[in-house]
Amino acid sequence: MNHSDNQGERPAMLKVTGLQKIYNGGAAAVEAVRDLTFELAEGELVCLVGPSGCGKTTLLKCIAGLMAPTSGTVELADQPVLAPPPGMAVVFQEYGRSLFAWMSVRENVELPLKEKKLPKARRAELVAESLEAVGLAEFADSYPWQLSGGMQQRVAIARAIAYEPQVLLMDEPFAAVDAQTRADLEDLVRQIWQRLGVTVLFVTHDIDEAVYLGERVLVLSNSPTVVQDDITVDLPTERDQLTTRQDERFTDLRARVYAQIQRAKRGTGQPVA
């Protein structure tokens, strides 16, 4: 897959159209997400940023089929998402909660493949490949509690890619790890994305991370949420933590995203046409 192709040449993999979510709690209804419309092309890596409390997690739950929107639609490969779809995997921020302490690394990664009813030999193959991809092949028989936080998050990523999803949703997956581990995991995600050609929607609070990782950055407005800006990241496909972050273009893009988030916080952002 050539990731330098422009988005228009690739079919849409994920479509969110007019998505609205209203929570009816107690006396007053709360409109968390007002009107979200965007697409991800097949094989695209898009980062989603916005001010705190703007509904990013609500949006992801709706996309993943874990929560029904009040109105609007989510489509995966032209099929409506009405429940968790088989072609989607999610990596959450709280890796500690998503791994089972009493299962080995291998067993944790294999679990969703059993749900898929894959033959034993195929499961073993996928587990081995995904642990190799995240650099944990020699830790297959370890338990999560024996691993560092960064290694545990690698297990969660391995489990997601072993599932062979069409779309990978990542909800602030590196927020709880240290800066050096975070940099390593960012590079790991780009390597996996380039190798597998999977479509990735990556939610983050970190502006630098969004610009470093993404082909595009979607900036959400304050709640109730709309897409305030859709920024193309025209950095080279090959990126590294030193030269990319020193690139003048990286600085320009970072400043644009930052300015948009400040506008969103003030409530002065207008949705993109």
HELIX and SHEET records of a PDB file:
HELIX    1   1 GLN A    7  GLU A    9  5                                   3    
HELIX    2   2 LYS A   56  ILE A   63  1                                   8    
HELIX    3   3 TYR A   95  SER A   98  1                                   4    
HELIX    4   4 VAL A  105  GLU A  115  1                                  11    
HELIX    5   5 LYS A  120  ALA A  133  1                                  14    
HELIX    6   6 ALA A  137  PHE A  139  5                                   3    
HELIX    7   7 PRO A  144  GLN A  146  5                                   3    
HELIX    8   8 GLY A  149  ALA A  162  1                                  14    
HELIX    9   9 ALA A  179  LEU A  196  1                                  18    
HELIX   10  10 ILE A  207  LEU A  213  1                                   7    
HELIX   11  11 THR A  243  GLN A  246  1                                   4    
HELIX   12  12 GLU A  248  ARG A  266  1                                  19    
SHEET    1   A10 GLN A  79  PRO A  80  0                                        
SHEET    2   A10 SER A  71  LEU A  76 -1                                        
SHEET    3   A10 ALA A  12  GLY A  25 -1                                        
SHEET    4   A10 ALA A  28  ALA A  41 -1                                        
SHEET    5   A10 THR A 225  THR A 232  1                                        
SHEET    6   A10 ARG A 216  LEU A 220 -1                                        
SHEET    7   A10 LEU A  45  VAL A  49  1                                        
SHEET    8   A10 THR A 199  VAL A 203  1                                        
SHEET    9   A10 VAL A 167  ASP A 171  1                                        
SHEET   10   A10 MET A  88  VAL A  91  1                                        
END                                                                             
